[in-house]
Amino acid sequence: MTAEVPSFIQARDEADPIRMFRQRFSLPPGIVYLDGNSLGALPTATAPRLDELVRQEWGVGLIRSWNSHDWIGASRRVGDKIATLVGARAGEVVVADSTSVNIFKLLMAAIAARPGRKIILSETDNFPTDLYVAQGIAALLPQQTVRAVDPGKVLEAIDKDVAVILLTHVHYKTGQKYDMARITKRAHECGALIIWDLSHSTGAVDVDLGAVDADMAVGCGYKYLNGGPGAPAFVYVAKRLQGELKSPITGWFGHAAPFEFAGNFQPATDINRFLSGTPPVLALAGLEIGVALLAEAPRKLLFQKSQELCSLFIERIDKTCQGYGLEVVTPRDPQERGSHVSLRHPEGYPIIRALIARGVIGDFRAPDILRFGIAPLYLSFADIWRAADALRDVLVTRQWDTAEFKARAPVT
Ligand SMILES: Cc1ncc(COP(=O)(O)O)c(C=O)c1O
């Protein structure tokens, strides 16, 4: 990788009050990792913890570890830690299933709680799984319709026909952030419920579900939470709604007393009703490490650093990459964006491949978006400087213009 990092950038890193967290991650040397919004980095504590869990708790403790090592409490314990990152209270978040499955559970619960209302409202460019699950529900329940509107037209599309609104807080492609307080307020004025997908927010962006009186939320465990590939997701349901909303997946872990093995389903009275089956203990242990690490960092500093890193990246692109057909898609105003920076270029795919070959790992979202995730816990100002320099170099030298970089890999 090129790049002399100037002393004023080094000074910013030295003054960064959360810089020491980087040492708690096992990042390969020579890599600038800007894809933590797709798959978070590996905390150094994860491998020893999983080793201990497998060899001791499973190998030696066997089934006794459900009690002796509180495997049974992990979904709630990790949920309570995630709650501290999103402004929720203890008992409002539980770890379960995947984000897609959790969206299904919450949409179905919301529709049942708003009888007579026909609309699931979302936006046309929402993350595909959110739209697909909503479409699947419309196919299951013929009285329901999906109303998908332009991202900027959501507020005016909320009316008394809407049962539930499903939005991704930080847009997965553009990085644009919705005004959660304003949209939630409007939803409530119209009597609708709202589900926020926090996949691109949790752990990197200031979210205060309690302050905006949010109803429901979901989010991924493997992005900024650093839970590892395929880590389980989380569900948030406000305490005031927990008695009313019912999961459509009435599995035994959602029962009020799973180990009584009663013949009839009786939902738990609390957030546990959104559990379905046996929790993935190994994956939960990985997620717990990632979440605990984030929870150690002061929230304000974490979110402020994310904004500063994003601003530096955009500034450097504006200054050094002009004239090569690159467009900054993410809002320049930190209040209007999340924690990734997206750039548009017609040759976005080979450009990102060329960058990855140089050790700067971002990703590509079709048709033309280069995406750079900014994880404040392990990235430095020097990383951002180097990444922008490498991008400039790839553009100036047209390093991307080869058959090798143009050939598509299965995962982008
Ligand atoms: C906004 C959003 N929702 C959901 C998902 C993925 O959901 P799942 O974990 O069920 O694959 C992603 C993955 O990138 C996402 O960006």
Ligand as a Chemical Component Dictionary entry (heavy atoms), coordinates in Angstrom:
data_LIG
# 
_chem_comp.id                   LIG 
_chem_comp.type                 NON-POLYMER 
_chem_comp.pdbx_formal_charge   0 
_chem_comp.three_letter_code    LIG 
# 
loop_
_chem_comp_atom.comp_id 
_chem_comp_atom.atom_id 
_chem_comp_atom.alt_atom_id 
_chem_comp_atom.type_symbol 
_chem_comp_atom.charge 
_chem_comp_atom.model_Cartn_x 
_chem_comp_atom.model_Cartn_y 
_chem_comp_atom.model_Cartn_z 
_chem_comp_atom.pdbx_ordinal 
LIG C1 C1 C 0 -30.774 -3.845  6.065 1  
LIG C2 C2 C 0 -30.510 -5.307  6.121 2  
LIG N1 N1 N 0 -31.440 -6.140  6.622 3  
LIG C3 C3 C 0 -31.225 -7.481  6.687 4  
LIG C4 C4 C 0 -30.037 -8.030  6.227 5  
LIG C5 C5 C 0 -29.752 -9.495  6.224 6  
LIG O1 O1 O 0 -30.631 -10.279 6.894 7  
LIG P1 P1 P 0 -30.222 -11.809 7.178 8  
LIG O2 O2 O 0 -29.240 -11.800 8.295 9  
LIG O3 O3 O 0 -31.509 -12.461 7.509 10 
LIG O4 O4 O 0 -29.565 -12.351 5.959 11 
LIG C6 C6 C 0 -29.054 -7.203  5.721 12 
LIG C7 C7 C 0 -27.776 -7.796  5.239 13 
LIG O5 O5 O 0 -26.920 -7.191  4.692 14 
LIG C8 C8 C 0 -29.293 -5.828  5.647 15 
LIG O6 O6 O 0 -28.374 -5.005  5.122 16 
# 
loop_
_chem_comp_bond.comp_id 
_chem_comp_bond.atom_id_1 
_chem_comp_bond.atom_id_2 
_chem_comp_bond.value_order 
_chem_comp_bond.pdbx_ordinal 
LIG C1 C2 SING 1  
LIG C2 N1 SING 2  
LIG C2 C8 DOUB 3  
LIG N1 C3 DOUB 4  
LIG C3 C4 SING 5  
LIG C4 C5 SING 6  
LIG C4 C6 DOUB 7  
LIG C5 O1 SING 8  
LIG O1 P1 SING 9  
LIG P1 O2 DOUB 10 
LIG P1 O3 SING 11 
LIG P1 O4 SING 12 
LIG C6 C7 SING 13 
LIG C6 C8 SING 14 
LIG C7 O5 DOUB 15 
LIG C8 O6 SING 16 
# 
